[in-house]
Amino acid sequence: MEISFILILVFFGVIGGFISGLLGVGGGIVFVPVLSSALIYLRYEDPELSKYILANSFAATFFAGAISSYKQYKLNAFFPKEILFTCMTAVPSSILLSYLIANGSWYDKASFSIFFIFLLVLMLVKFLYKSNTSVSDETNPPLSKFALTGLLTGVISGLSGLGGGVIMIPLFTQFLKMGIKKSASISIGVIPVMMIPMILLYGSYDPISTEGSNFGYLLPTLFLPLVGGLLFAAPLGVSIGRKSSSKRLKIIFAILIMVVIIKTIGNIIS
């Protein structure tokens, strides 16, 4: 693998890690399109391309979430009960979707890309939507609502390869009426727990086309450079996010999503 190729992955790892810490979305929003382009460059093709994208996105997202969550813990912004109840439904639902994708041929690249764009648009609208009901980081919703949020999160994560923040944070802010900073902290705590079973699942399969360094659909030579970049960027994102206003976070989020939407559409057309 060329040095320039590795450095590009490290660079996007920095961006993904920073976004993970800043917004609590896990970094998958960056990792998915980057891995898609990287795998196409490395001549991976359908019908297994989407499975490689998902597997390695999950791996990079696990590290992004774990590192960001630890930083939240150090800043006394960690909510174990809320995280636990969200994970109780998010994990089994994400495993089910991942199993169906890994064992079937129904989830091709075209449908994957279209669904990914839909999620990005949904996320953008939710973040820009201004609710008439005030939200606050002091809000303490019933734990049952976290379980419902987890169920929806697991389904979306399994289909998209995103870390789950794509649906968690809009639901936390709009449905549970929590502030964006508390929502981000809970989201980033759930994400690494969700990733563990999905990583094990994708790592246990035997792809049709294999490389010497692969573990199932996991390619360490691909996701480890991303991890190298996010190692220091994720804690920095958490620190800046805790100091930033909600309005500023929404503006940053909107700009990022629009860029990724354009990039993903470009991949479909090309």
Secondary structure, 3 states (H helix, E strand, C coil): CCHHHHHHHHHHHHHHHHHHHHHCCCCHHHHHHHHHHHHHHCCCCCCCHHHHHHHHHHHHHHHHHHHHHHHHHHCCCCCHHHHHHHHHHHHHHHHHHHHHHHCCCCCCHHHHHHHHHHHHHHHHHHHHCCCCCCCECCCCCCHHHHHHHHHHHHHHHHHHCCCCHHHHHHHHHHCCCECHHHHHHHHHHHHHHHHHHHHHHHHCCCCCCCCCCCECCECHHHHHHHHHHHHHHHHHHHHHHHHCCHHHHHHHHHHHHHHHHHHHHHHHHC
